[in-house]
């Protein structure tokens, strides 16, 4: 039989000559549908599938988690913040004239998506039963509601009138619960200044970012023009500017470009530096997932080495017969490499189906829930990054295929005579 195979001029339908070692590996695979070899093949496919599926799920969840937290922060504070430079340690903001060229001519800067003015002021919300300290963030008509609206859970946003200011506020769910107020109620806010002032404002909306330490526990949104009146500022003054860039991955480049064109009395800061602890934590997640990928690849490679060694030992007589017929070690090794690659490809197909299927179910139905107080979100997020899925497939295929060469080295040590007699 093997003499016939070695002498057979194999041709495909397109009359291109086929690889003989690939043909033999294919015949071996088709003849191993039952018995011990079939079990070994199944184990190999399942191990690769589970490894790839776990990698896909881990990376898409990690990306979803990072993007969800970042979008919450960026939607509230922008990517870059421009303020008045000061040497003072005072918590009060130094007003700046925000009508700078960058603000008035945004279209001339292609890397900028949006710019909005803001101001902060501290105060107390007084209710019948409690007093809650808050930070009032004043925003204007330029506020990017589209970036913020996913945080709105009840009511509507502030309606800015053409003249005067809106006597409306948007509270966080945390503050609303503390003050025992709901949408439509009025609250009384006392401001820290001399002489003391207060305003009666209507609650028109409730937001929730679950970032209680940074926003929900202390920040409420109000009309910027109210803070300007309280601070005796002109309409051209604000506490600072929030800059949204088109590509968040190029925030550093945008910051350098903006810094070169600003006056020396202005300071530019990345929002990621303001919330450094959160962003370092997100970076740590990336490192942990990469470590997980390394562990998965190691386990899969060890499994494949063991499986190929078993297949080589099981086909010892065939190897001896091929050597007796004049086949070189390289040729015989390629038979098992092709066999291994075939298992890897089947495992990758199954792994993609499992991994992407689980991600799709979570994305659509949000099956797995989270504690928002600990994870800043109420369910496990999924972010679709097809380039990552493709990279994981290519990485696993290349690494495992290269590892397959190691166990086939034992073929060169097999003696044809002993192999033919092997039982």
C-alpha positions as CSV (number, residue, x, y, z in Angstrom):
1,X,0.0,0.0,0.0
2,X,2.7,2.5,1.0
3,X,4.8,1.6,-2.1
4,X,1.7,2.5,-4.1
5,X,1.2,5.8,-2.2
6,X,4.8,6.8,-2.6
7,X,4.7,6.2,-6.3
8,X,1.2,7.7,-6.9
9,X,1.2,10.9,-9.0
10,X,-1.3,12.8,-6.9
11,X,-3.2,15.6,-8.7
12,X,-6.1,17.8,-7.6
13,X,-8.9,19.0,-9.7
14,X,-6.9,22.0,-10.9
15,X,-4.1,19.5,-11.9
16,X,-1.7,21.0,-9.4
17,X,0.4,18.4,-7.7
18,X,-0.6,17.8,-4.1
19,X,1.7,17.4,-1.1
20,X,2.2,13.7,-0.5
21,X,2.7,14.1,3.3
22,X,-0.5,16.1,3.5
23,X,-2.3,13.3,1.6
24,X,-1.1,10.7,4.0
25,X,-2.0,12.8,7.1
26,X,-5.5,13.3,5.6
27,X,-5.9,9.5,5.1
28,X,-4.8,8.9,8.6
29,X,-7.3,11.4,10.0
30,X,-10.1,10.0,8.0
31,X,-9.3,6.5,9.2
32,X,-9.2,7.5,12.9
33,X,-12.9,8.1,13.5
34,X,-13.1,5.4,16.2
35,X,-11.0,4.1,19.0
36,X,-8.2,5.6,21.0
37,X,-6.9,8.0,18.2
38,X,-10.4,9.4,17.9
39,X,-10.5,10.2,21.6
40,X,-7.1,11.9,21.4
41,X,-8.1,14.0,18.4
42,X,-11.3,15.1,20.3
43,X,-9.3,16.1,23.4
44,X,-6.9,18.1,21.2
45,X,-9.8,20.0,19.5
46,X,-11.6,20.7,22.7
47,X,-8.5,21.9,24.5
48,X,-7.7,24.4,21.7
49,X,-11.4,25.4,21.5
50,X,-11.7,26.1,25.2
51,X,-8.4,28.0,25.2
52,X,-9.4,30.3,22.3
53,X,-12.9,30.8,23.6
54,X,-11.6,31.8,27.0
55,X,-9.1,34.2,25.4
56,X,-11.8,35.8,23.2
57,X,-14.2,36.2,26.1
58,X,-11.5,37.6,28.4
59,X,-10.3,40.2,25.9
60,X,-13.7,41.4,24.8
61,X,-14.9,41.7,28.4
62,X,-11.7,43.5,29.3
63,X,-12.1,46.0,26.4
64,X,-15.7,46.4,27.3
65,X,-14.9,47.1,30.9
66,X,-12.1,49.6,30.1
67,X,-14.2,51.5,27.5
68,X,-17.3,51.7,29.7
69,X,-15.3,53.2,32.6
70,X,-13.4,55.5,30.4
71,X,-16.5,56.7,28.6
72,X,-18.2,57.5,31.9
73,X,-15.2,59.6,32.9
74,X,-14.7,61.2,29.5
75,X,-18.4,61.9,29.1
76,X,-18.4,63.8,32.4
77,X,-15.0,65.6,32.1
78,X,-13.7,65.5,28.5
79,X,-10.3,64.2,27.5
80,X,-8.3,67.4,28.3
81,X,-9.0,70.3,30.7
82,X,-7.8,73.8,30.2
83,X,-7.7,76.1,33.3
84,X,-6.1,79.3,34.5
85,X,-2.6,78.7,35.8
86,X,-2.2,79.6,39.5
87,X,0.3,79.0,42.2
88,X,-2.4,79.1,44.9
89,X,-3.6,76.1,46.8
90,X,-7.1,77.4,47.0
91,X,-10.0,75.1,46.1
92,X,-11.7,78.0,44.3
93,X,-11.3,78.1,40.6
94,X,-9.6,81.1,39.0
95,X,-11.8,82.4,36.2
96,X,-10.5,82.5,32.7
97,X,-11.7,84.1,29.5
98,X,-12.8,81.0,27.6
99,X,-13.3,82.9,24.3
100,X,-9.9,81.9,23.1
101,X,-9.0,81.1,19.5
102,X,-9.2,77.3,20.3
103,X,-12.8,77.7,21.5
104,X,-14.0,80.1,18.7
105,X,-12.3,78.3,15.8
106,X,-12.7,74.6,16.7
107,X,-13.1,73.6,13.0
108,X,-9.5,74.7,12.4
109,X,-8.2,71.9,14.6
110,X,-9.0,68.6,13.0
111,X,-8.1,66.5,16.1
112,X,-10.7,68.2,18.2
113,X,-14.2,66.9,18.4
114,X,-15.8,69.3,20.8
115,X,-15.0,72.0,23.4
116,X,-17.3,73.1,26.3
117,X,-16.9,75.6,29.1
118,X,-17.6,74.8,32.8
119,X,-17.3,76.1,36.3
120,X,-17.5,74.5,39.8
121,X,-18.8,75.9,43.1
122,X,-19.3,74.3,46.5
123,X,-22.6,74.4,48.4
124,X,-25.0,72.7,50.7
125,X,-28.4,71.1,49.9
126,X,-30.7,71.7,52.8
127,X,-33.7,69.4,53.3
128,X,-36.1,68.9,56.1
129,X,-34.1,66.0,57.5
130,X,-30.5,66.5,56.3
131,X,-27.8,68.7,55.0
132,X,-25.6,67.4,52.1
133,X,-22.4,69.0,50.9
134,X,-22.2,69.1,47.1
135,X,-20.1,70.5,44.2
136,X,-22.2,72.3,41.6
137,X,-20.8,71.9,38.1
138,X,-22.1,74.7,35.9
139,X,-22.5,73.8,32.2
140,X,-23.8,75.8,29.2
141,X,-25.5,75.3,25.9
142,X,-22.2,73.9,24.5
143,X,-22.4,70.9,26.9
144,X,-22.1,67.7,24.9
145,X,-25.3,65.9,26.1
146,X,-24.8,63.0,23.6
147,X,-21.6,62.0,25.5
148,X,-23.4,62.3,28.8
149,X,-26.9,60.9,28.0
150,X,-26.1,57.3,28.7
151,X,-25.7,58.3,32.3
152,X,-29.2,59.7,32.6
153,X,-31.5,57.3,34.4
154,X,-34.6,59.5,35.0
155,X,-36.1,62.8,33.8
156,X,-34.5,65.1,31.3
157,X,-31.5,67.4,31.1
158,X,-31.4,71.1,31.8
159,X,-33.3,73.4,29.4
160,X,-31.2,76.5,28.8
161,X,-33.2,79.7,28.2
162,X,-32.1,82.4,25.7
163,X,-31.8,85.0,28.5
164,X,-31.2,84.7,32.3
165,X,-30.4,81.3,33.6
166,X,-32.2,78.0,34.2
167,X,-33.3,77.3,37.8
168,X,-32.9,73.6,37.2
169,X,-30.5,70.9,38.3
170,X,-29.6,67.3,37.5
171,X,-28.8,65.3,40.6
172,X,-27.1,62.0,40.9
173,X,-29.1,59.0,42.2
174,X,-26.9,58.9,45.3
175,X,-27.6,62.5,46.2
176,X,-31.3,62.3,45.3
177,X,-31.6,59.3,47.7
178,X,-29.8,61.1,50.5
179,X,-32.0,64.2,50.1
180,X,-35.1,62.1,49.6
181,X,-36.1,64.1,46.5
182,X,-37.3,63.0,43.1
183,X,-37.8,64.6,39.6
184,X,-40.1,67.6,39.9
185,X,-39.2,68.4,43.5
186,X,-37.5,71.7,44.5
187,X,-34.3,71.8,46.5
188,X,-32.6,74.7,48.4
189,X,-28.9,75.1,47.8
190,X,-26.7,77.4,50.0
191,X,-23.5,78.6,48.5
192,X,-20.2,79.2,50.4
193,X,-19.4,82.8,49.8
194,X,-19.5,86.2,51.4
195,X,-22.3,87.3,51.7
196,X,-23.9,83.8,51.8
197,X,-26.4,83.2,49.0
198,X,-28.9,80.5,48.3
199,X,-31.0,79.4,45.3
200,X,-34.2,77.4,45.1
201,X,-33.8,75.0,42.1
202,X,-36.0,72.4,40.5
203,X,-34.8,68.8,40.0
204,X,-35.4,67.9,36.4
205,X,-33.2,64.8,36.0
206,X,-31.2,62.1,37.7
207,X,-27.9,60.7,36.5
208,X,-25.9,57.6,37.6
209,X,-22.3,56.9,36.6
210,X,-21.7,54.5,39.6
211,X,-18.4,56.3,40.0
212,X,-19.5,57.5,43.4
213,X,-16.1,58.4,44.7
214,X,-15.6,60.9,41.9
215,X,-19.0,62.1,40.7
216,X,-22.2,60.6,42.1
217,X,-21.5,61.3,45.8
218,X,-20.9,65.0,45.3
219,X,-21.5,66.5,41.9
220,X,-24.7,68.0,40.6
221,X,-25.2,69.8,37.3
222,X,-26.6,73.3,36.9
223,X,-26.7,76.2,34.5
224,X,-23.2,77.9,34.2
225,X,-24.8,81.3,34.0
226,X,-26.2,80.9,37.5
227,X,-22.6,80.4,38.8
228,X,-21.4,83.4,36.8
229,X,-24.0,85.6,38.5
230,X,-23.1,84.2,41.9
231,X,-19.4,84.9,41.3
232,X,-20.0,88.2,39.7
233,X,-18.3,87.0,36.5
234,X,-19.0,88.3,33.0
235,X,-20.5,86.0,30.4
236,X,-17.1,85.4,28.9
237,X,-15.6,83.9,32.1
238,X,-15.7,80.3,33.2
239,X,-13.7,78.0,35.4
240,X,-12.2,76.2,32.5
241,X,-12.6,74.3,29.2
242,X,-13.2,70.6,28.6
243,X,-11.7,69.4,25.3
244,X,-12.9,66.2,23.6
245,X,-10.6,64.7,21.0
246,X,-11.6,62.6,18.1
247,X,-9.1,59.8,18.8
248,X,-8.7,59.1,22.6
249,X,-5.6,57.1,21.8
250,X,-3.9,60.3,20.7
251,X,-4.7,62.5,23.7
252,X,-1.0,63.2,24.4
253,X,-0.4,64.4,20.8
254,X,-3.5,66.7,21.1
255,X,-2.3,68.0,24.4
256,X,1.1,68.9,23.0
257,X,-0.5,70.6,20.0
258,X,-2.9,72.6,22.1
259,X,-0.2,73.5,24.6
260,X,2.0,75.1,21.9
261,X,-0.8,77.5,20.8
262,X,-2.1,78.5,24.3
263,X,-1.0,81.6,26.3
264,X,1.5,81.0,29.1
265,X,-1.1,81.8,31.8
266,X,-3.2,78.7,30.9
267,X,-2.6,75.2,32.0
268,X,-3.7,72.0,30.1
269,X,-4.1,68.7,31.9
270,X,-5.2,65.2,30.9
271,X,-8.3,63.9,32.6
272,X,-6.5,60.5,32.9
273,X,-4.0,62.3,35.2
274,X,-6.8,63.7,37.4
275,X,-8.2,60.2,37.8
276,X,-4.8,58.4,37.7
277,X,-5.8,55.7,40.2
278,X,-8.7,54.5,38.0
279,X,-6.6,54.5,34.8
280,X,-3.8,52.6,36.4
281,X,-6.3,50.0,37.6
282,X,-7.6,49.7,34.0
283,X,-4.0,49.2,32.8
284,X,-3.5,46.6,35.4
285,X,-6.5,44.7,34.0
286,X,-4.8,44.6,30.6
287,X,-1.7,43.0,32.1
288,X,-3.7,40.4,34.0
289,X,-5.5,39.4,30.8
290,X,-2.2,39.1,28.9
291,X,-0.9,36.9,31.7
292,X,-4.1,34.8,31.3
293,X,-3.4,34.5,27.6
294,X,0.1,33.3,28.2
295,X,-1.1,30.6,30.6
296,X,-3.7,29.5,28.1
297,X,-1.2,29.2,25.3
298,X,1.2,27.3,27.5
299,X,-1.5,24.8,28.5
300,X,-2.6,24.4,24.9
301,X,1.0,23.9,23.7
302,X,1.7,21.3,26.4
303,X,-1.5,19.4,25.4
304,X,-0.6,19.4,21.8
305,X,2.9,18.2,22.4
306,X,1.6,15.3,24.5
307,X,-1.1,14.5,21.9
308,X,1.4,14.5,19.0
309,X,3.8,12.3,21.0
310,X,1.0,9.8,21.6
311,X,0.1,9.8,17.9
312,X,3.7,9.2,16.9
313,X,4.0,6.3,19.3
314,X,0.8,4.9,18.1
315,X,2.0,5.0,14.5
316,X,5.5,3.6,15.2
317,X,5.1,0.7,12.7
318,X,3.9,3.1,10.0
319,X,7.0,5.3,10.6
320,X,9.3,2.3,10.4
321,X,7.7,1.1,7.2
322,X,8.0,4.6,5.6
323,X,11.6,4.8,6.6
324,X,12.2,1.3,5.1
325,X,10.7,2.5,1.8
326,X,13.1,5.4,1.7
327,X,11.1,8.3,3.3
328,X,13.2,10.9,5.0
329,X,12.6,12.1,8.6
330,X,11.5,15.5,7.3
331,X,8.8,13.9,5.2
332,X,7.5,11.8,8.0
333,X,7.6,14.7,10.4
334,X,5.5,16.8,8.0
335,X,2.8,14.1,8.1
336,X,2.3,14.6,11.8
337,X,2.6,18.4,11.6
338,X,-0.2,18.5,9.0
339,X,-2.2,16.2,11.2
340,X,-1.6,18.6,14.2
341,X,-2.4,21.7,12.2
342,X,-5.7,20.1,11.0
343,X,-6.6,19.6,14.7
344,X,-5.6,23.2,15.5
345,X,-7.8,24.6,12.7
346,X,-10.8,22.5,13.8
347,X,-10.2,23.7,17.4
348,X,-10.0,27.3,16.3
349,X,-13.3,27.1,14.4
350,X,-15.0,25.5,17.4
351,X,-13.4,28.0,19.8
352,X,-14.6,31.0,17.7
353,X,-18.1,29.6,17.7
354,X,-18.1,29.1,21.5
355,X,-16.3,32.4,22.4
356,X,-18.2,34.7,20.1
357,X,-21.5,32.9,20.9
358,X,-21.1,33.5,24.6
359,X,-20.1,37.2,24.0
360,X,-23.1,37.7,21.7
361,X,-25.5,36.2,24.4
362,X,-24.1,38.5,27.1
363,X,-24.1,41.5,24.7
364,X,-27.8,41.0,23.8
365,X,-29.3,39.7,27.0
366,X,-26.9,40.9,29.7
367,X,-27.1,37.6,31.5
368,X,-24.2,38.1,34.0
369,X,-24.8,41.0,36.4
370,X,-22.3,42.9,38.5
371,X,-22.4,45.0,41.7
372,X,-22.2,48.6,40.4
373,X,-20.7,49.8,43.6
374,X,-17.7,47.6,43.1
375,X,-17.4,47.5,39.3
376,X,-18.9,50.8,38.3
377,X,-21.5,49.0,36.1
378,X,-24.4,46.7,36.6
379,X,-23.5,44.0,34.1
380,X,-20.5,42.4,32.4
381,X,-19.8,44.6,29.3
382,X,-18.8,43.3,25.9
383,X,-16.9,45.5,23.3
384,X,-16.5,44.1,19.8
385,X,-13.0,44.3,18.6
386,X,-12.7,42.1,15.5
387,X,-9.0,42.9,15.1
388,X,-8.4,41.3,18.6
389,X,-10.3,38.2,17.7
390,X,-8.3,37.9,14.4
391,X,-5.0,38.4,16.3
392,X,-5.9,35.8,18.9
393,X,-6.7,33.3,16.1
394,X,-3.4,34.0,14.2
395,X,-1.4,34.0,17.4
396,X,-2.7,30.6,18.6
397,X,-2.4,29.1,15.1
398,X,1.3,30.2,14.7
399,X,2.5,29.4,18.2
400,X,0.8,26.0,18.4
401,X,1.9,25.1,14.8
402,X,5.5,25.9,15.6
403,X,5.3,23.9,18.9
404,X,4.2,20.9,16.9
405,X,7.7,20.5,15.5
406,X,9.1,19.6,18.9
407,X,7.4,16.2,19.5
408,X,8.1,15.1,15.9
409,X,11.8,15.3,16.5
410,X,11.6,11.8,18.1
411,X,10.9,10.4,14.6
412,X,14.6,10.8,13.7
413,X,15.5,8.4,16.6
414,X,13.2,5.6,15.5
415,X,15.0,2.6,14.1
416,X,13.1,1.2,11.0
417,X,13.7,-2.5,12.0
418,X,12.6,-2.1,15.6
419,X,9.7,0.1,14.6
420,X,8.3,-2.5,12.2
421,X,8.5,-5.1,14.9
422,X,7.0,-2.7,17.5
423,X,3.8,-3.9,19.0
